[in-house]
Amino acid sequence: MLDFSILTNNIDTYLEGFLNTLKVSLLALILSFILGVIIAVMRISPMKVLQLAGTAFVEFIRNIPLILILFIFYYGLPSLGMELSGFQAGTIALSIYTAAFIAEAIRAGILSVDKGQMEAGRSSGLTYIQTMRYIILPQAIKIVIPPLGNQFINLVKNSSILGVVAGLDLMYFGDSISSATYVVFDVYIFVALFYLILTIPLSLFVGYLERRLAVTG
Amino acid sequence: MKTKKNWLIALILVLIISMLSACGSAEKTGGKESKDTLSVIKKRGKLVVGVKYDTNLFGYKDPSSGKVEGFDIDIAKALAKKIFGDEKKLELKEVTSKTRVQMLKNGDIDAIIATMTITPDRKKEVNFSDVYFKAGQSLLVKKGSKIKGIDDIKKGTKVLAVKGSTSVQNIKDKAPDAQVLEFENYAEAFTALKAGKGEALTTDNSILYGMADQDSNYTLVGEPFTDEPYGIALKKGDNKFTKYVNTFIKEIQDNGDYDKIKSKWIKEQ
């Protein structure tokens, strides 16, 4: 049913897109995780200013479309003298967007750890940071893994947004192959399969982590 | 209890969707079997034409008035007038270079009048009318640019183009060293040029004239380096309607309507 000659004839193009999607996903995964942790920590910190800044970031980013953030970075920044390629703008936009959701997931996880744990840690002489590091975070991580995994899977899928700013990802080359061959359905089915190569293992890995942590806990 | 209810709702949704898609495919096969677009149009009582909404001078939706206007639109109106004697019996649907062939094949539109170049490859997918406009691919650059023509496109020069258009293949052939970046539509490609994402924008001169008309900081350079004859695309195999449209093109060229439409939109420099 599927015309596999489309895949074999354009395999180089598909692979280039696949590698770029993999690259942007990995980069954005790392960046968004770091940024997300920082924002989450800000939101639950005892300092009011940090709390406010963290909340403002999350509410602002979470409530506008991803494509808008991308266009701001891609089309907007050059007017301020900053030149970004589609790939760079895409990576930044994806990282920022995903960070807002990750921050929320982490914050929810930390808050779900019983309040008494923090009090017990502090009264046994640990500092705030130490209590976080040794008592709260190890418990929170189990709660956080499933929603975090979902965010990472979403991130891979959302990376398809690069296609609209010539970001050279899978979706971009999918469009390109489709317009060169005049085949629509088959071309995009193969694109879908390439996305699945990335997302299915990720999904399985998150499931594995979930089970493993549940046992040791 | 609650999960049971959810399952029921899901099941009903699936049923509705499959019924809807069944309707859709039935209509399509009907269209395909008869292959006679003209009688379908007459039965429906209006002509449905796929046009661009983002191409100044050819098919452009004015954001303030909401009206779609341009050279291609006027040709579509004239065609509706020939079929029904009334240019209002026309429905315009937005297409892009990427979607138009599929929409025609699906039967969503009766004809494509959307700056579409006649090519041998495309002829395998659709029927083309005779040429209704002769265009050629050219380059748009910022005034004062070092690029004065196709020969100035060197290795690493970023050239912007639109997905699904012949101009992508042409520029890759004529300037193989260029790095081509493809965008969704002309508006985005032009915005990218203005944002400095590339040194030149390439597509048919007819479209570039429209952009230069919008922003006088940009100008066309060099001679057109291709022949881009525009045709009206019709359903593959529908020779009756193709003949009808060819007669129509000849008629408006002979009676002067064509020249009126052309000079209204294209001011040759």
Contacts between the chains, C-beta under 8 A, distances in Angstrom:
chain1	res1	chain2	res2	distance
A	74	B	195	7.5
A	74	B	197	7.8
A	75	B	191	5.5
A	75	B	192	7.2
A	75	B	195	5.1
A	78	B	195	4.2
A	78	B	196	5.2
A	78	B	197	7.6
A	79	B	195	7.4
A	83	B	196	6.4
A	85	B	197	7.9
A	86	B	181	7.2
A	86	B	197	7.8
A	164	B	183	7.5
A	164	B	184	5.4
A	164	B	188	7.4
A	165	B	183	7.7
A	165	B	192	7.9
A	166	B	160	8.0
A	166	B	181	3.9
A	166	B	182	5.9
A	166	B	183	6.1
A	166	B	192	7.5
A	166	B	197	7.5
A	172	B	182	7.2
A	175	B	98	6.6
A	175	B	163	5.0
A	175	B	164	7.3
A	175	B	182	7.2
A	176	B	163	6.7
A	176	B	168	7.8
A	176	B	182	6.2
A	178	B	98	7.3
A	178	B	164	7.6
A	179	B	97	7.0
A	179	B	98	5.9
A	179	B	163	5.5
A	179	B	164	3.4
A	179	B	165	7.6
A	179	B	168	7.4
A	180	B	168	7.9
A	180	B	169	7.2
A	182	B	101	6.0
A	182	B	121	7.1
A	182	B	122	7.5
A	182	B	124	7.8
A	182	B	125	5.2
A	184	B	102	5.3
